[in-house]
Amino acid sequence: MTDFLTNADHWRKRAELTRALAANAVKDQGRLLKVAEEYDRLAAHAERRRSAMVPAGSYASASRPE
């Protein structure tokens, strides 16, 4: 299953498809372009979220001084 919170490619593809629809739209072209911009924003958020994630096993456990 795809994690849409960290999959920037998903949102970029949707933005690209929406811009293609807008290019052929007679009506609501501006609205479609705004939706495409929002998809771009979601892609940017997904990239930041992915880079902020800590991979499993990449942290050191805290040791207690004895």
GUMI-349565 format. One record per residue: y, x, z of N, C-alpha, C in turn; residue in one letter. Coordinates in steps of 0.001 Angstrom, whole numbers, plus 500000, padded with zeros to 6 digits. Example, Ala and Ser with C-alpha at 12.3 -4.5 7.8 and 13.67 -1.06 7.14 Angstrom:
2
ATOM    n.Y    n.X    n.Z   ca.Y   ca.X   ca.Z    c.Y    c.X    c.Z code
ATOM 494310 513190 507800 495500 512300 507800 496700 513200 507800    A
ATOM 497750 512850 507080 498940 513670 507140 500030 512900 507870    S
% end
This chain:
66
ATOM    n.Y    n.X    n.Z   ca.Y   ca.X   ca.Z    c.Y    c.X    c.Z code
ATOM 498812 500838 500000 500000 500000 500000 501249 500882 500000    M
ATOM 502228 500501 499254 503462 501269 499137 504391 500958 500301    T
ATOM 504969 501979 500870 505949 501805 501933 507331 501784 501292    D
ATOM 507908 500611 501176 509190 500459 500495 510343 501089 501269    F
ATOM 510119 501381 502545 511181 501997 503329 511368 503469 502988    L
ATOM 510334 504103 502424 510435 505528 502108 510159 505833 500637    T
ATOM 509995 504815 499808 509674 505014 498393 510933 504851 497533    N
ATOM 511667 505932 497372 512914 505899 496604 512651 505606 495129    A
ATOM 511522 506063 494608 511207 505827 493196 511090 504341 492885    D
ATOM 510547 503584 493803 510428 502128 493613 511805 501508 493381    H
ATOM 512759 501878 494228 514093 501287 494142 514840 501779 492902    W
ATOM 514617 503034 492506 515259 503541 491287 514750 502817 490044    R
ATOM 513455 502545 490004 512887 501808 488870 513457 500398 488803    K
ATOM 513595 499774 489949 514175 498425 489976 515630 498456 489505    R
ATOM 516369 499482 489899 517757 499613 489464 517813 499783 487945    A
ATOM 516920 500604 487408 516875 500840 485963 516551 499551 485208    E
ATOM 515571 498801 485689 515210 497534 485036 516350 496518 485109    L
ATOM 517030 496499 486240 518139 495562 486408 519299 495922 485480    T
ATOM 519555 497220 485304 520609 497625 484368 520233 497259 482928    R
ATOM 518950 497366 482592 518503 496969 481260 518714 495466 481063    A
ATOM 518428 494678 482086 518688 493237 481997 520181 492966 481836    L
ATOM 520987 493707 482576 522440 493515 482515 522974 493858 481128    A
ATOM 522396 494859 480484 522861 495266 479158 522660 494151 478142    A
ATOM 521634 493342 478346 521341 492254 477417 521853 490903 477886    N
ATOM 522431 490863 479072 522869 489593 479651 524200 489148 479045    A
ATOM 524265 487884 478753 525513 487296 478282 526296 486809 479496    V
ATOM 525571 486315 480446 526159 485729 481641 525704 486546 482856    K
ATOM 526521 486645 483849 526194 487317 485109 525918 488821 484969    D
ATOM 526491 489468 483991 526280 490900 483809 526814 491679 485016    Q
ATOM 527981 491310 485474 528572 491996 486628 527729 491852 487873    G
ATOM 527181 490685 488074 526334 490451 489239 525070 491308 489175    R
ATOM 524481 491408 488003 523284 492233 487839 523593 493707 488083    L
ATOM 524747 494157 487642 525125 495551 487880 525331 495828 489367    L
ATOM 525852 494851 490091 526003 495008 491545 524640 495092 492222    K
ATOM 523698 494293 491758 522337 494347 492311 521736 495728 492046    V
ATOM 521949 496259 490849 521438 497598 490515 522045 498655 491442    A
ATOM 523316 498525 491757 523963 499455 492692 523322 499366 494079    E
ATOM 522987 498152 494493 522330 497986 495795 520946 498633 495789    E
ATOM 520223 498521 494680 518932 499198 494573 519118 500709 494680    Y
ATOM 520180 501238 494083 520464 502674 494212 520725 503053 495667    D
ATOM 521433 502187 496379 521692 502443 497801 520396 502433 498596    R
ATOM 519499 501486 498269 518208 501437 498947 517396 502703 498667    L
ATOM 517496 503214 497449 516797 504456 497103 517325 505613 497942    A
ATOM 518636 505685 498103 519237 506752 498905 518796 506639 500366    A
ATOM 518759 505420 500890 518299 505219 502267 516828 505610 502407    H
ATOM 516021 505270 501410 514594 505607 501453 514400 507119 501461    A
ATOM 515207 507833 500684 515119 509298 500666 515470 509882 502029    E
ATOM 516530 509378 502623 516927 509872 503948 515854 509559 504990    R
ATOM 515282 508376 504877 514248 507985 505836 513004 508869 505682    R
ATOM 512639 509157 504426 511465 509992 504180 511691 511400 504713    R
ATOM 512892 511948 504505 513160 513320 504954 513288 513402 506470    S
ATOM 513569 512289 507126 513717 512284 508577 512380 512132 509291    A
ATOM 511354 511724 508556 510052 511517 509177 509435 512864 509568    M
ATOM 508761 512892 510697 508095 514100 511173 506616 513968 510819    V
ATOM 506094 514865 510003 504674 514787 509643 503771 514932 510864    P
ATOM 502664 514219 510849 501716 514286 511965 501234 515716 512162    A
ATOM 501178 516153 513403 500698 517486 513732 501714 518585 513535    G
ATOM 502947 518240 513191 503937 519286 512938 504792 519599 514172    S
ATOM 504465 518982 515268 505228 519237 516473 504352 519952 517488    Y
ATOM 504993 520703 518356 504269 521417 519411 504361 520607 520687    A
ATOM 503259 520502 521373 503291 519761 522631 504046 520577 523674    S
ATOM 504672 519882 524564 505414 520549 525630 504437 521141 526630    A
ATOM 504706 522345 527027 503820 522982 528008 504550 523030 529345    S
ATOM 503779 522891 530374 504354 522947 531722 504273 524368 532246    R
ATOM 505345 524837 532814 505258 526170 533442 504366 526111 534665    P
ATOM 503530 527111 534817 502606 527119 535960 502986 528109 536989    E
% end
